[in-house]
Amino acid sequence: MRPTDSVSIVPCPPAYQNSFAELVSSVHRQLGADVSPSAVLAVNGFGDPAADGDMSGHALTSYVPAHEQSAMGLCVTGLRKGVLSVASDAEIAEADIADIVERLGRAHLSVSRVETVVWPHQRMVRFRRDHTHVAIERLPLMLSRISVAADDGHAVETAIADIFDVALERRASDIHLEQHATDLSRSVVMLRIDGDMVPLLCVPPLVMAPIVARIKTMAGVDPSEARKTQDGRFTTWWRGRRIDVRLGYMPGESGGGIALRLLDKETLVPLGRLFEGAPDVLHRLRSIFAKPVAKESGLVLLSGPTGSGKTTTMYGAIMDVDRIKRVVWSVEAPVEYDMPRVGQISITDKGGMTVADAVRGFVRMDVDYVVVGEIRDAETVRAMLQLIESSHTVMTTIHASDCVHALSRLTGFLRADETAWGADLIGHGLHAVINQRLVKAVCKTCGRMLRACDVPGLEAASCGRIKADHPVRIADGMLGGAPCPRCLGSGFLGRRLVVEALMPPPGTEVRHVVSDMIRERRLREIGRLDGVYYRPFHDDWIRLVMDGIADPRDFVRQCATG
């Protein structure tokens, strides 16, 4: 079978050719033909952009958006034969160049050399204007067209595409569309960025209705149903990347609301990067997921509040497992990311099978690791303990405020007559309890540097570990009297993980004591046992403040509220 026998790629910008070629190659592999992406490119008359090095400045905005180039004070003008051309009217920071090269490297675009040129300021302005993101400018026009003709399918499709484009450009994790029959101020599109809700625009109810109906149709749910909760999912593409979208609809008295979770597999972070600030925790976790002996039982409990990144950590751990030598299965409600060489069971309300049913099915299966998306009921806990009893390693997540609360919630699902059995299994099988938070990172472009003594309460909150003259960075959001173009005026750019960890040693003597403490509900004493590794939240947070990553005022507020 040749690459043109069943599927070919249409003409597309250089930035998208590799992604299309990989997609076509995967289709042929499913059909039984081993066709490489480079062969698909060659047959269809395209060169390999990464090899030929011929990418325009416009194509490169797919990897380094124009507003970020503006914040760096430069213009990325092209990539030709491995030489990256960068223009600026001032000195360019080496860290910004390294950041750009790293981003292109993640997209398999090789940079062998960076060539910088000096441009006049006016030429820089013209270049940026020609390459500025257009979706946010076109969106109001599309909404205006829909208001005139609600059945204008092209305008509805374009408006939805522009909403997704803006959301992904701004690193949003969720899109919320809230409908209200009469109040325009409550009929809005909002984005969740770095954990906070940010309004995008108000949409008249008559315009919002066809947009919501179309999104429901894309997700495979009934667009006319407005009295029941609904859930669905669909896939969209953005700059050559596949984005899975999970939809949840909630009816309301004067309208309804849609929440869209944006699942971009390329944003999944390996375990090593997630825990780079906690090397001791990383080493211990890796020893669990790289165990030399198969069929070793145990429990890894990931905990934290909603939105703390538990699912990201769970998938990062899966990525760290040698899935060639070990068998991994997951049970989720529903599956969020498709993972290669992982058996995945998606639990839905329509399927008839519960999470506990699926977990019980692994007891007699030849499985090394079982991943349970979330603990929600007592039946799931009992099924998990049965798995641990039959020499399986289980990893799961639970909503909890700290490690002790996580253990308390886990054992709280058991009946009184099951407490001794459950405490013994948990005490002897517990590998790790991780509790985590996501802390907003200060934008380095607009953040202001201060001394620690200028932040009230910081030295006391850090128990003296942050000295009075130590430099710290606080969020601002303004740059030269205008909102910062890189963080869009929020003062923050991205989030970082802070963890609390509780890890008993492998020896049986200490684990007997741990079992007794769980049975007697003396959970807070476990972290003080000899041999038990305990790492408090403060260690990570203080490090981030001292490194100029976290805002010290957030740390002081957290310490004040407990």
Secondary structure, 3 states (H helix, E strand, C coil): CCCCCCCCCCCCCHHHHHHHHHHHHHHHHHCCCCCCHHHHHHHCCCCCHHHHCCEEHHHHCCCCCHHHHHHHCCEEEEEECCEEEEEECCCCCHHHHHHHHHHHHHCCCCCCEEEEEECCHHHHHHHHHHCCCCHHHHHHHHHHHHHHCCCCHHHHHHHHHHHHHHHHHCCCCEEEEECCCCCHHHCEEEEEECCEEEEEEECCHHHHHHHHHHHHHHCCCCCCCCCCCEEEEEEEEECCEEEEEEEEEEECCCCEEEEEEEEEHHHCCCHHHHCCCCHHHHHHHHHHHCCCCCCCCEEEEEEECCCCCHHHHHHHHHHHCCCCCCCEEEEECCCCCCCCCCEEEECCCCCCCCHHHHHHCCCCCCCCEEEECCCCCHHHHHHHHHHHHCCCEEEEEEECCCHHHHHHHHHHCCCHHHHHHHHHHHHHHEEEEEEEEEEEEECCCCCEEEEHHHCCCHHHHCCCCCCCCCEEEECCCEECCEECCCCCCCCEEEEEEEEEEEECCCCHHHHHHHHHHHHCCCHHHHHHCCCCEEECHHHHHHHHHHCCCECHHHHHHHHHHC
